[in-house]
Amino acid sequence: MSDSFCAYRFPDDSRVFVFKGEIKDGILPGFVIAPFDLCSHNPVTIQSLTPADWSVFNNLLEFDNSDKRLFSFPQASTTREQHSSEVETIIFELQGSITSKTIAAKAICSYETIDAKESFESLCSAFPNSFVFLFYTPLSGAWVGASPEVLLKNDGKVLFTYALAGTRPVGSEGEWDDKNINEQMIVEEYICDCFRRNGINPVCSPRSSRSAGMVEHILTEIKGEAGMDIDLKEFIKDFSPTPALCGYPKVESMNRISRLENFERGYYGGFCGPMISEHEFTFYVNLRSVSFERERWCMFAGGGITIYSDPEAEWRETERKAEGVIKNLKFLSQK
């Protein structure tokens, strides 16, 4: 019996894929869903995929049992004061290191009933260059989002990813500032080092800007020959989350996030996407995303904190990131 559901649309592609299936533990052929913290919780895969319509999702959500969830739903939005305190603490703890960063995230919660199909279609229209996804499993609950960021892609020959970091309002003029350039370089160097540790020679493109809704980021494409002897599970565990979602150094940042944030990230900052085999898959980072139940929802938004960060500017950045998604959510109460 099918207990899970997924829908997705690739960037610059009009096709929408809608499936039902059964949840299995691990990274397997199907639709893979991974949490933020891979050291504490395993990824799962929706397998035995068969075409479905949206009534399947509505039925699954109607009888959803939150007792099965791996992560608790945030109880309240992060206040401006809480976010400012977290950012100030991170800046203080990073003093003396220009190569360190930690991602500070916040939760934006509301009691409304999301119309899943209309929200998904609205995000597809608003974010043509993003991976738009929606999934439900008994362990994860329901999520919908429009991710601008590839985690890892393998076409059987080339392993592809990119370093995407730094944020400013879309259409900004002039050169990127030192804070954002430094933030992006940390991500780029981490990814290249991870490739090398796993026997892959990284080749980087020149840096460019990439828009995502109301903001834009610095982008570097990174490629390497995909050998058949890569241990995908170990590689992914080493690779994710990257400094763009967690920070650097990784373990230090993970511990700091756990200590300072007043909610569980769950699947925010993890990844999801279709997998044909260990040598052919496309995984996107789970960000610009919303976790939701029948009568409430919670969006997550974060930003990279370095010694150059300003708490007020960081709050405004998360607001811009969240606004593009939230304004495209559709609710049953609006009908």
Disulfide bonds with the S-S distance in Angstrom:
none
